Amino acid sequence: MTDPLGFIGRGAGGLGGAGGLGGIGPSGGQGAEQTNASGPSFKDVLMENIKQVNDLQQDATKAVEDLTTGKRNDVEGVMLATQKADMAFKMLVQLRNKMQGAYEEIKQLRV
């Protein structure tokens, strides 16, 4: 039986003699170092995507302001910028909804 969460090796001597697995999994020390070295964390990726959505929304707002003040003539470019910002925001909302759904499922797990 595998232990993906690293619960077997924890505690005083582990459960049922499983304390000998010390170097395997997140509780062993090596697992945490390898996880961080393999790439950016989920938080970093999420924050970067939120920043990109914010930038797209700011660009769309600026394009609309420029169009209304006469600094810009291309209506197609303004519409494209607003559609890109809208689509990015909708995708971010869907990601949030999926994360909330996963969290609710995890909360309902019986341990």
C-alpha positions in Angstrom: 0.0 0.0 0.0 1.4 3.4 -0.9 1.1 6.5 1.2 0.9 9.6 -1.1 0.2 12.0 1.8 3.0 10.8 4.1 0.8 9.9 7.1 2.3 6.5 7.7 5.7 7.6 8.9 4.4 10.3 11.3 4.0 10.1 15.0 5.9 8.1 17.6 7.3 5.2 15.7 4.7 5.4 12.9 1.7 3.0 12.5 2.4 -0.7 12.6 6.2 -0.5 12.2 6.0 1.9 9.2 8.5 4.3 10.8 11.2 2.7 8.8 10.0 4.5 5.7 11.6 7.8 6.9 13.0 9.0 3.6 9.9 8.4 1.5 7.2 11.0 1.0 6.7 14.5 2.2 7.4 13.7 5.8 10.9 12.4 5.0 12.5 15.8 4.1 13.7 14.9 0.6 10.2 15.1 -0.9 9.7 18.7 0.0 13.0 19.7 -1.6 12.3 17.9 -4.8 8.8 19.4 -5.1 10.1 23.0 -4.9 12.9 22.3 -7.3 10.6 20.9 -10.0 8.9 24.2 -10.8 6.9 27.1 -9.5 4.3 26.5 -6.8 0.6 26.6 -7.5 0.3 29.8 -5.6 2.9 31.5 -7.8 1.2 30.3 -11.0 -2.2 31.5 -9.7 -0.9 34.9 -8.7 0.8 35.3 -12.1 -2.4 34.5 -13.9 -4.4 36.9 -11.7 -1.8 39.6 -12.5 -2.2 38.9 -16.3 -6.0 39.1 -16.0 -5.7 42.4 -14.2 -3.3 43.7 -16.9 -5.8 42.8 -19.6 -8.6 44.5 -17.8 -6.6 47.6 -17.3 -5.6 47.6 -21.0 -9.3 47.2 -22.0 -10.3 50.1 -19.7 -7.6 52.3 -21.2 -8.6 51.4 -24.7 -12.2 52.4 -24.0 -11.2 55.6 -22.4 -8.9 56.5 -25.4 -11.8 55.7 -27.8 -14.2 57.9 -25.9 -11.8 60.8 -25.6 -10.8 60.6 -29.3 -7.2 59.5 -28.9 -8.0 56.3 -30.7 -10.0 55.5 -33.8 -10.0 51.7 -34.1 -13.2 50.3 -32.7 -12.2 46.8 -33.6 -9.0 47.0 -31.4 -11.1 48.3 -28.5 -13.6 45.5 -28.9 -10.9 42.9 -29.2 -9.2 44.2 -26.0 -12.5 44.1 -24.1 -13.3 40.6 -25.3 -9.9 39.3 -24.3 -10.3 40.8 -20.9 -13.8 39.4 -20.5 -12.7 35.9 -21.6 -9.7 35.9 -19.3 -11.9 37.0 -16.4 -14.5 34.3 -17.1 -11.7 31.7 -17.2 -10.4 32.9 -13.9 -13.9 32.7 -12.3 -14.3 29.2 -13.6 -10.9 28.2 -12.1 -12.1 29.7 -8.8 -15.3 27.7 -9.0 -13.5 24.5 -9.7 -11.1 25.1 -6.8 -14.1 25.8 -4.5 -15.7 22.6 -5.6 -12.5 20.6 -5.0 -12.2 22.2 -1.5 -15.8 21.3 -0.7 -15.1 17.6 -1.8 -12.0 17.5 0.4 -13.9 18.9 3.4 -16.5 16.1 3.1 -13.9 13.3 3.2 -14.1 11.2 6.3 -10.9 10.4 8.0 
